[in-house]
Amino acid sequence: MDKKVVAFLLPDCPGYFTELFYRMGLALKAHGVSPVFLATTPYYERVKKVDLNQACPVYYLNEYLQKQQQASEYQHHVIDNWSNYASYSRQTYFYGKSLNTLQTFKRVKAFFSTVFKENDVKLLISEGVSNSFLYLAHQVATDMNIPYFGYMGARIPYHFNIHTDVTGNEVLVNKEATTYTPTNEIPDYMKNSQFGGLFDKGYSLFSFSFVKELLHIATTPTFRSLEIGNSKTYLYKVYKIAFKRIFYDKYFNKILKIFEPDVKFSKERIYVVYPLHFYPEASTSIFAKYYDGNELNLIKNIAFTLPENATLVVKEHKSNVGNNTKAFYEAIKQLPNTILLSPYFPLKDNLNKFDAVVTLSSTVGFEALTMNVPVYPLGEIFYQNYPGSFKINSYAELDAAMRSITKNTNQKPSDTAYALYSQICYKGSFNYMSPSCMSEANVDLLLKPAIEYLNGSPLVKHRNDKA
């Protein structure tokens, strides 16, 4: 019987699912599967106080890159420059420059190629592709015909999706799926961020638990990572920006009052909402890479193309306040028939009042479809070909689409979007920030698709970019 080896990929960004993957590795061993871990550095292993070596062999990229190598060992690897973009976007945001070279990426591919071959890896498991470490691993795995399972918390609570390609367009179909009945529960993907809920009452940078965590991080040895550079320097910058965002949240909202608190809807006008995105994250740097970092240009094109009886409502993301400048906001407000809406406006509760949504890859688009509000996505997103969704592939297509928008008279709830989306959702929580996610029962749910594949079940896939 062939040895079944599953490789878990652990980048330093986000790095928070180290403990969950450790538990998944132990659970696989109980099924006769041999796990191995490939990590950028031991940093988050130390932060989370998890000893991966107790479960299986661990290969660290930082140790591999420190070794002397002949160029002939890695120069033959071909690099797609987009493989660096997600990390480039994050690194320029925090450091003002990219931290890696072309030769480094070639060596990273050599690292993956060597480990995959030595262990005869049959399957990769990680988060969906969100950085260079995962992007390059996916490319090497594709060349070696090794399936990639990229886990992501679903847009419905206590469910997850599995991406098998880089952009999340190719996903696994759950043959046992049942249609989800909507609730007010927050979906797991919104919980998988330490700072995503920075301004929510449930999270405080001034709490005892935060100070305790900070002291622990400060005493953890530092490492040089492909993704985040010096781990201590990176976290210093993360916390610095977090406090900056708290200040600017109050400055823009309370002092300058730069946002409109509400929208005064009129029956005679058309209302189109564009939700701003949080930066930096894969929803823009991977799923909408052609628009990443230049939303103002996109908003300008929307505003100048809409009919004269239309109002463009641009809503800031509440976790992104402080990333955008006063000049950025003022430029939006100067556009014709455009409103800059408060990040705290309850958009989900008021989506049925809008006539259309234009977005890169926001979940707002999916929520709009459940209310029969037309959506125009520009990035790659799972709902791009759902009924009522009209994928935009260029500014020329955007121009034609915006000119054709009319009042939406069919604003009744629809089950179609949930019925379609449920087919690619699996039961189980990938909220790796929650202790309940680590339970034996939940780990079993997360591993079920992988174990079925390893036992010979064929992979059934769906392409989101095809009708």
C-alpha positions as CSV (number, residue, x, y, z in Angstrom):
1,M,0.0,0.0,0.0
2,D,1.3,3.4,-1.0
3,K,2.4,5.7,1.8
4,K,0.0,8.7,2.1
5,V,1.8,11.9,2.9
6,V,0.0,15.2,3.4
7,A,2.0,18.5,3.6
8,F,0.7,21.3,5.7
9,L,1.9,24.8,4.6
10,L,2.5,27.4,7.4
11,P,3.4,30.9,6.3
12,D,4.1,33.7,8.7
13,C,1.2,35.6,7.4
14,P,-1.3,35.1,8.9
15,G,0.5,32.4,11.0
16,Y,-2.4,32.1,13.4
17,F,-3.6,28.6,12.2
18,T,-0.4,26.8,13.5
19,E,-2.2,25.1,16.4
20,L,-5.2,24.1,14.2
21,F,-2.9,22.5,11.6
22,Y,-1.0,20.8,14.3
23,R,-4.2,19.1,15.6
24,M,-5.2,18.3,12.0
25,G,-1.8,16.6,11.5
26,L,-2.2,14.5,14.7
27,A,-5.7,13.5,13.6
28,L,-4.4,12.4,10.1
29,K,-1.9,10.1,11.8
30,A,-4.8,8.3,13.5
31,H,-6.1,7.6,9.9
32,G,-2.7,6.1,8.9
33,V,-1.7,9.3,7.0
34,S,1.8,10.7,7.4
35,P,1.8,14.5,7.8
36,V,4.8,16.9,7.3
37,F,4.9,20.6,7.9
38,L,6.6,23.2,5.7
39,A,6.9,26.6,7.5
40,T,8.5,29.9,6.7
41,T,10.0,30.1,10.2
42,P,9.5,28.7,13.7
43,Y,8.2,32.1,14.8
44,Y,4.4,31.4,15.1
45,E,5.2,28.0,16.4
46,R,6.9,29.7,19.3
47,V,4.3,32.4,19.7
48,K,1.5,29.8,19.8
49,K,3.6,27.5,22.0
50,V,3.1,24.5,19.7
51,D,5.9,22.0,19.0
52,L,5.2,20.8,15.5
53,N,8.0,18.2,15.7
54,Q,6.0,16.2,18.2
55,A,3.6,15.4,15.4
56,C,5.8,15.0,12.4
57,P,8.9,16.3,10.5
58,V,9.1,20.0,10.0
59,Y,10.9,21.8,7.2
60,Y,11.7,25.5,7.7
61,L,12.2,27.7,4.7
62,N,14.4,30.2,6.6
63,E,16.9,27.5,7.5
64,Y,16.9,26.3,3.8
65,L,17.6,29.8,2.6
66,Q,20.5,30.2,5.0
67,K,22.4,27.3,3.4
68,Q,25.0,27.8,0.7
69,Q,23.8,26.6,-2.7
70,Q,25.1,26.4,-6.2
71,A,23.0,28.4,-8.7
72,S,22.6,25.3,-10.8
73,E,20.4,23.9,-8.0
74,Y,17.6,26.5,-8.4
75,Q,18.2,28.7,-11.5
76,H,16.1,26.4,-13.8
77,H,12.9,27.4,-11.8
78,V,10.8,29.9,-13.7
79,I,9.2,32.7,-11.8
80,D,5.8,34.3,-12.5
81,N,6.1,37.8,-11.1
82,W,2.5,37.8,-10.0
83,S,3.5,35.1,-7.5
84,N,5.1,37.9,-5.5
85,Y,2.4,40.4,-5.7
86,A,0.4,39.6,-2.6
87,S,3.6,39.8,-0.5
88,Y,4.8,42.8,-2.4
89,S,1.6,44.6,-1.6
90,R,1.8,43.8,2.1
91,Q,5.6,44.5,2.4
92,T,5.4,47.9,0.6
93,Y,2.4,48.7,2.9
94,F,4.4,48.0,6.1
95,Y,8.0,48.6,5.0
96,G,7.7,50.9,1.9
97,K,9.6,48.3,-0.2
98,S,9.7,44.7,-1.3
99,L,11.9,42.5,0.8
100,N,12.8,39.7,-1.6
101,T,14.7,39.1,-4.9
102,L,14.0,37.0,-7.9
103,Q,16.8,34.6,-6.9
104,T,15.1,34.1,-3.5
105,F,11.9,33.0,-5.2
106,K,13.7,30.5,-7.3
107,R,15.2,29.1,-4.2
108,V,11.8,28.9,-2.6
109,K,10.5,26.9,-5.5
110,A,13.6,24.6,-5.1
111,F,12.7,24.2,-1.5
112,F,9.2,23.0,-2.2
113,S,10.3,20.8,-5.1
114,T,12.9,19.1,-2.9
115,V,10.6,18.5,0.1
116,F,7.7,17.3,-2.1
117,K,9.9,14.8,-3.9
118,E,11.7,13.5,-0.8
119,N,8.4,12.8,0.9
120,D,6.3,11.8,-2.1
121,V,3.6,14.2,-1.0
122,K,0.1,13.3,-2.1
123,L,-1.8,16.4,-1.0
124,L,-1.1,20.0,0.2
125,I,-3.3,21.6,2.9
126,S,-3.2,25.3,3.8
127,E,-5.2,28.5,3.8
128,G,-6.2,29.7,0.4
129,V,-3.4,31.3,-1.5
130,S,-2.7,34.7,0.1
131,N,1.0,35.3,-0.1
132,S,4.2,34.3,-2.0
133,F,5.0,31.3,0.1
134,L,1.6,29.7,-0.7
135,Y,1.6,30.9,-4.3
136,L,4.9,29.4,-5.1
137,A,4.0,26.1,-3.3
138,H,0.9,25.9,-5.4
139,Q,2.8,26.4,-8.6
140,V,5.3,23.6,-7.7
141,A,2.5,21.3,-6.7
142,T,0.7,22.0,-9.9
143,D,3.8,21.0,-11.9
144,M,4.0,17.8,-9.9
145,N,0.3,17.0,-10.1
146,I,-0.2,17.3,-6.4
147,P,-3.7,18.6,-5.4
148,Y,-3.9,21.8,-3.2
149,F,-6.6,22.2,-0.6
150,G,-6.8,25.9,0.3
151,Y,-9.2,26.2,3.3
152,M,-11.2,29.4,3.8
153,G,-14.0,30.3,6.3
154,A,-17.2,30.4,4.3
155,R,-19.7,33.3,3.9
156,I,-22.1,31.3,6.0
157,P,-21.5,30.4,9.7
158,Y,-19.8,27.2,10.7
159,H,-18.9,26.2,7.1
160,F,-15.8,26.3,5.0
161,N,-14.7,26.3,1.4
162,I,-11.8,24.5,-0.3
163,H,-10.0,26.4,-3.1
164,T,-7.9,24.3,-5.4
165,D,-6.4,27.1,-7.6
166,V,-4.7,30.4,-6.9
167,T,-7.6,32.8,-7.4
168,G,-10.2,30.7,-5.6
169,N,-12.1,30.2,-8.8
170,E,-11.8,26.5,-8.8
171,V,-13.4,25.0,-5.7
172,L,-14.5,21.6,-4.4
173,V,-18.1,20.7,-4.6
174,N,-19.7,19.1,-1.5
175,K,-21.8,16.2,-2.7
176,E,-23.6,16.1,0.7
177,A,-24.4,19.8,0.8
178,T,-27.7,21.1,2.0
179,T,-29.1,24.6,1.3
180,Y,-28.3,27.0,4.1
181,T,-31.1,28.8,5.9
182,P,-30.1,32.5,6.5
183,T,-29.5,33.6,10.1
184,N,-27.9,36.7,11.7
185,E,-24.8,34.8,12.8
186,I,-21.5,36.3,11.8
187,P,-19.8,34.1,9.2
188,D,-16.4,32.5,10.2
189,Y,-14.3,34.3,7.5
190,M,-15.1,37.6,9.3
191,K,-13.7,36.3,12.6
192,N,-10.3,35.1,11.2
193,S,-8.4,38.3,11.8
194,Q,-6.7,39.7,14.9
195,F,-7.3,43.3,13.8
196,G,-10.3,42.8,11.5
197,G,-12.6,43.8,14.4
198,L,-10.3,46.4,15.8
199,F,-13.1,48.8,16.5
200,D,-15.7,46.3,17.8
201,K,-16.5,46.3,21.5
202,G,-15.4,42.7,21.9
203,Y,-11.7,43.5,21.1
204,S,-9.6,46.0,22.9
205,L,-5.9,47.0,22.5
206,F,-6.0,48.2,26.1
207,S,-7.2,44.9,27.7
208,F,-5.1,42.8,30.0
209,S,-5.2,39.9,27.5
210,F,-3.7,42.1,24.9
211,V,-0.9,43.3,27.1
212,K,-0.2,39.7,28.1
213,E,-0.1,38.7,24.5
214,L,2.2,41.6,23.6
215,L,4.7,40.7,26.4
216,H,4.8,37.1,25.2
217,I,5.5,38.2,21.6
218,A,8.2,40.6,22.8
219,T,10.0,37.7,24.6
220,T,9.8,35.3,21.6
221,P,13.0,35.0,19.5
222,T,12.8,36.7,16.2
223,F,13.4,35.2,12.7
224,R,13.8,36.5,9.2
225,S,10.8,35.5,7.2
226,L,10.1,35.5,3.4
227,E,6.7,37.1,4.1
228,I,7.1,39.6,7.0
229,G,10.8,40.2,7.2
230,N,12.1,40.6,10.7
231,S,9.2,39.2,12.9
232,K,9.7,41.7,15.7
233,T,9.9,44.7,13.3
234,Y,6.8,43.5,11.5
235,L,4.7,43.2,14.6
236,Y,5.9,46.6,15.8
237,K,4.6,48.1,12.5
238,V,1.4,46.1,12.8
239,Y,0.6,47.5,16.3
240,K,1.8,51.0,15.3
241,I,-0.7,51.0,12.4
242,A,-3.4,49.6,14.6
243,F,-3.1,52.5,17.1
244,K,-2.9,54.9,14.1
245,R,-6.2,53.6,12.8
246,I,-7.8,54.1,16.2
247,F,-6.7,57.7,16.2
248,Y,-7.8,58.4,12.6
249,D,-11.1,56.6,13.2
250,K,-12.0,59.3,15.7
251,Y,-10.3,62.1,13.7
252,F,-12.2,61.5,10.5
253,N,-15.5,60.5,12.2
254,K,-15.7,62.8,15.2
255,I,-13.6,65.8,14.4
256,L,-13.6,66.3,10.6
257,K,-17.0,64.5,10.3
258,I,-15.8,63.7,6.8
259,F,-18.4,60.9,6.3
260,E,-22.1,61.2,5.7
261,P,-23.9,59.3,8.5
262,D,-26.8,58.2,6.3
263,V,-28.3,58.2,2.8
264,K,-31.5,60.2,2.1
265,F,-33.1,57.9,-0.5
266,S,-35.4,59.4,-3.1
267,K,-37.8,57.4,-5.3
268,E,-36.7,59.4,-8.4
269,R,-33.0,58.6,-8.2
270,I,-30.9,55.5,-8.8
271,Y,-28.6,54.5,-5.9
272,V,-25.4,52.5,-6.6
273,V,-23.1,51.5,-3.7
274,Y,-19.4,50.8,-3.9
275,P,-17.9,49.3,-0.7
276,L,-14.3,50.2,-0.1
277,H,-12.0,47.3,0.7
278,F,-9.6,46.6,3.6
279,Y,-5.9,46.7,2.7
280,P,-3.7,44.8,2.5
281,E,-5.4,41.4,2.0
282,A,-5.9,38.7,-0.6
283,S,-9.4,39.9,-1.6
284,T,-7.7,42.6,-3.5
285,S,-4.0,41.5,-4.0
286,I,-5.1,38.0,-5.3
287,F,-8.7,38.2,-6.3
288,A,-8.6,41.7,-7.8
289,K,-4.9,42.3,-8.4
290,Y,-5.5,44.5,-11.5
291,Y,-7.3,47.1,-9.4
292,D,-5.4,46.7,-6.1
293,G,-4.1,50.0,-4.7
294,N,-6.0,52.2,-7.1
295,E,-9.6,52.2,-6.0
296,L,-9.9,56.0,-6.6
297,N,-9.4,55.5,-10.3
298,L,-12.1,52.9,-10.3
299,I,-14.5,55.1,-8.3
300,K,-13.9,58.0,-10.7
301,N,-14.8,55.8,-13.7
302,I,-18.0,54.7,-12.0
303,A,-19.0,58.2,-11.0
304,F,-18.5,59.7,-14.4
305,T,-20.3,56.9,-16.2
306,L,-23.5,56.6,-14.2
307,P,-26.7,58.2,-15.5
308,E,-27.4,61.8,-14.4
309,N,-30.2,60.6,-12.1
310,A,-27.9,58.3,-10.3
311,T,-26.1,58.7,-7.0
312,L,-22.9,56.8,-6.2
313,V,-22.5,55.9,-2.5
314,V,-19.0,55.0,-1.5
315,K,-18.9,53.3,1.9
316,E,-15.6,53.0,3.8
317,H,-14.7,49.7,5.4
318,K,-14.7,50.2,9.2
319,S,-11.5,48.2,9.6
320,N,-9.7,50.4,6.9
321,V,-10.2,53.8,8.5
322,G,-6.7,55.3,8.8
323,N,-5.3,53.5,5.7
324,N,-6.9,56.1,3.4
325,T,-5.9,59.8,3.6
326,K,-7.9,63.0,3.9
327,A,-7.0,63.8,0.3
328,F,-8.4,60.5,-0.8
329,Y,-11.7,61.1,0.9
330,E,-11.9,64.7,-0.4
331,A,-11.2,63.5,-3.9
332,I,-14.2,61.1,-3.7
333,K,-16.5,63.8,-2.3
334,Q,-15.6,66.0,-5.3
335,L,-16.8,63.5,-7.8
336,P,-20.3,64.2,-9.4
337,N,-23.3,62.9,-7.5
338,T,-21.1,61.0,-5.1
339,I,-21.6,60.4,-1.3
340,L,-18.9,59.3,1.1
341,L,-20.8,57.1,3.6
342,S,-19.8,56.4,7.2
343,P,-18.0,53.1,7.8
344,Y,-20.6,52.4,10.6
345,F,-23.6,52.7,8.4
346,P,-25.5,49.4,8.6
347,L,-25.2,48.5,4.9
348,K,-26.4,45.0,5.1
349,D,-29.6,46.1,6.7
350,N,-30.2,48.7,4.0
351,L,-29.0,46.9,0.8
352,N,-32.5,46.4,-0.4
353,K,-32.8,50.2,-0.8
354,F,-30.0,50.3,-3.4
355,D,-30.4,49.6,-7.1
356,A,-27.0,48.1,-7.7
357,V,-23.7,47.2,-6.1
358,V,-20.3,47.6,-7.8
359,T,-17.4,45.8,-6.1
360,L,-14.1,44.2,-6.5
361,S,-14.7,41.1,-4.4
362,S,-16.7,42.1,-1.4
363,T,-19.1,39.9,0.4
364,V,-21.5,42.8,0.1
365,G,-22.1,41.6,-3.5
366,F,-23.2,38.2,-2.3
367,E,-25.5,39.7,0.3
368,A,-27.0,42.0,-2.4
369,L,-27.8,38.9,-4.6
370,T,-29.8,37.4,-1.7
371,M,-32.0,40.5,-1.9
372,N,-32.3,40.5,-5.7
373,V,-30.1,43.6,-6.0
374,P,-27.9,43.5,-9.2
375,V,-24.2,43.2,-8.7
376,Y,-21.2,44.1,-10.9
377,P,-18.0,42.4,-9.6
378,L,-14.6,43.3,-11.1
379,G,-12.5,40.8,-9.3
380,E,-12.6,37.0,-9.2
381,I,-15.2,36.0,-6.7
382,F,-17.4,32.9,-6.2
383,Y,-20.7,34.7,-7.0
384,Q,-19.5,36.3,-10.3
385,N,-21.8,34.2,-12.5
386,Y,-24.8,33.9,-10.2
387,P,-28.1,35.1,-11.5
388,G,-28.2,38.9,-11.1
389,S,-24.4,39.2,-11.1
390,F,-22.7,40.7,-14.2
391,K,-18.9,40.3,-14.3
392,I,-16.9,43.3,-15.4
393,N,-13.6,42.6,-17.2
394,S,-12.5,46.0,-18.3
395,Y,-13.2,49.7,-17.9
396,A,-14.9,49.6,-21.3
397,E,-17.3,47.0,-20.0
398,L,-17.8,49.0,-16.8
399,D,-18.7,52.0,-18.9
400,A,-21.4,50.1,-20.8
401,A,-22.8,48.4,-17.6
402,M,-23.0,51.6,-15.6
403,R,-24.9,53.5,-18.3
404,S,-27.5,50.7,-18.5
405,I,-28.4,50.7,-14.7
406,T,-32.0,51.5,-14.0
407,K,-34.2,51.5,-10.9
408,N,-34.5,48.0,-9.4
409,T,-38.1,47.1,-8.8
410,N,-37.5,43.5,-7.8
411,Q,-36.2,43.9,-4.3
412,K,-37.6,40.7,-2.8
413,P,-35.4,38.2,-0.9
414,S,-34.0,35.4,-3.1
415,D,-32.8,31.9,-2.1
416,T,-31.0,31.3,-5.3
417,A,-27.6,32.7,-4.2
418,Y,-27.6,30.6,-1.0
419,A,-28.7,27.5,-2.9
420,L,-25.8,27.8,-5.3
421,Y,-23.2,28.8,-2.7
422,S,-24.2,26.0,-0.4
423,Q,-23.0,23.5,-3.0
424,I,-19.4,24.5,-2.4
425,C,-19.6,24.7,1.4
426,Y,-18.6,22.0,3.9
427,K,-19.8,21.8,7.5
428,G,-17.1,22.8,10.0
429,S,-15.5,25.9,11.4
430,F,-12.2,27.3,10.0
431,N,-12.3,30.1,12.5
432,Y,-8.8,29.4,13.7
433,M,-8.9,32.3,16.1
434,S,-11.5,30.4,18.2
435,P,-10.6,27.6,20.7
436,S,-13.8,25.8,19.7
437,C,-12.3,25.3,16.2
438,M,-9.7,23.0,17.8
439,S,-12.2,20.5,19.1
440,E,-11.8,16.9,17.9
441,A,-15.3,16.9,16.3
442,N,-14.5,20.1,14.3
443,V,-11.1,18.8,13.2
444,D,-12.7,15.7,11.9
445,L,-15.1,17.8,9.9
446,L,-12.3,19.8,8.4
447,L,-10.4,16.7,7.4
448,K,-13.3,14.8,5.9
449,P,-12.8,16.0,2.3
450,A,-9.0,15.3,2.5
451,I,-9.5,11.8,3.9
452,E,-12.1,11.0,1.3
453,Y,-9.7,12.0,-1.4
454,L,-6.8,10.0,0.1
455,N,-9.1,7.0,0.2
456,G,-9.8,7.2,-3.5
457,S,-12.9,9.4,-3.8
458,P,-12.6,11.6,-7.0
459,L,-12.4,15.3,-6.6
460,V,-15.5,17.1,-7.9
461,K,-14.7,20.7,-8.8
462,H,-16.6,23.8,-9.9
463,R,-15.3,26.8,-11.8
464,N,-16.7,30.1,-10.4
465,D,-15.6,31.9,-13.6
466,K,-17.8,29.7,-15.8
467,A,-21.6,29.9,-15.9
